[in-house]
Amino acid sequence: MPLIQLSGITKTYNQAMVPVRALDGIDLSIDKLEFTAIIGPSGSGKTTLLNIIGGLDQPTSGTIVIDGTDISSMRESDLVDFRLRHIGFVFQAYNLIPVLTAKENVEFIMLLQNVGRSEREQRSLELLQAVGLQDRTGSRPSELSGGQQQRVAVARALASHPSFVLADEPTANLDSQSAISLLELMEHLNHQYGMTFVFATHDARVIQRAHRVVTIEDGKIKSDRKNATV
Amino acid sequence: MLFRIAWKNVWRSKRRSGIVIAAIAIGLWGGLFASGVFEGMMEATVNSAIERELTHIQVHRAGFRDDRSISMIIPGADSVIGYVRHLPGVYAVTGRCILDGMASSPTTSQGVRIKGVDPHDEESATSLRKEIVQGFYIDTAKVNTVLIGRKLAEKLEVRLRSKIVLTFQGADGTLIYGAFRVEGIFESNSSQYDQTNVYVLRRDLFALLGSPMIHEIGVRLSSELFVPAVQRSISEKFPALEVMNWGELAPELKLFLESVDLIMNIFLGIILTALLFGITNTMLMSVLDRVREFGMLMAVGMKRRQVFVMVMTETVLLSLTGGAAGMILGGGTIMYLRRTGIDLSMFAEGMAHFGFSRILFPTIHFATFPILTLMIIVTALLAAIYPAIKVIQLRPASAIRTYL
């Protein structure tokens, strides 16, 4: 059974009373351990698709099943809980809590899950070590570089033991070196820990390293190919 | 950790939080100071009335307050005084012969209440001796001496050693005249009182009346706390007599004192209501600056209820910080001025007309602080509602992509 299964997904927005179809009959399956990039030009529906996969938005029609659970008609409060327990998020602008240290940012997700203090502390330190920031656990986001902040964001995404990590343009704000380093880290987590990654991206470096590239245009899947270069 | 995040968020924009904290602190400082002055003024007025002549408890023959005729004497006054003197909490007891009459000088006359007192007992029970500003207190060795208020002295155009004539009705209805020499002039906080009351030796009045007669027994207690017990004890022992405490004797004073707290709480409430809008504005700016962050929090699994509580907590912490600063400032100012006093001599005449002291000692009840803390929390919660609702109305998907 695929980890993520989208069937006949449509999403229509009513902008100024004119319906705009952002997604038009998307069928997509993503298996565990995949390292998938969703690409497409601006306005293609890439972000809408990512929001729907991430449970941040609900489709107008169609079903989305994640890890065996149909979330397409889930109540808002249940979706929040589902996101907390099944999906890790990495955002373009890192979106760390600026008043917390790197360790506290990672711990925060586990706090929302009511994980005990000692387990929180231990896991946050392990994750920061896994992303190579064991010596910056007490640093606030403002004291870290963009690349380091995004690494903390990756550690935070993994903190909740998610089924997969959804990364929205994770390298867009990073310089080349940091971007490559981050991609290597994600690949490592994919190989070493079996973590599934789904990216929305424009970045050629990400596309080049993705195992699978799904191209969206005008709300439809234009192509879905395995990446031969990987 | 939510509490810690909220606390850290308060200090995220130090300048913005600092301004609103300063506004709350200064507002409360001003409110508390005004409250302290007003409470001090009312407390001084009540204490002054008790010390001047009211005492804590007065005993009369039933109906005396409606019919102040000479015949309304307290039967067996000496035994009543003897009994009261030995009750626990009683500091002093004074028996007074009270007659309404006229004080006349060669130039004019003034209606007065003539109080025949035992100088020693009256000195213990009231502040009369301390209020002498010219001349001397009543001397038992002298005959027919009188203490008059400064205002009466001015009205009658008399000075120390001048003679005035006191006229009053005897028990049989005849007019009795007595010439008295001004031995001392007193000045209390109330100019009205000073103009309408004179003190003479009780013995001199008894001589003019032909027999001893006590109309009023004033009881001064070592503490206000003894009032109910002493009042009850006298009433039970002498059921035919009318035993009233100061609050019953001067209900307007009691009402003033009781309403001070209410008025001051309303006053502070008005200040806090004004501050409420400032707090709302600050919190609104704060949350609008963090739309993306709130979007992230909700996206990763923070429930809207938790986000709401976090904004509320931030607002309460911000407001309580300002509130604590205001209470420390206000309480400190009142404590300092309670020691030094505020000299209001420049308004002395107007103050005296209303029975207020020239030196004001601000005071504040300890109970004000928990009430005020509660009011601040309520204000903060009200102020936070709008910003918190704005936050929980955000859609995480779009909030995450908001760039300000």
Interface residues (C-beta under 8 A of the other chain):
Chain A: T47 N51 G54 L56 D57 S77 V80 D81 R83 L84 R85 F89 F91 A93 N95 I97 P98 V99 L100 E104 E107 F108 I109 L111 L112 Q113 R156 S160 D168
Chain B: M1 L2 I5 K8 N9 R12 R292 E293 G295 M296 L297 M298 A299 V300 G301 M302 K303 R304 Q306 R395 P396 A397 I400 R401 Y403
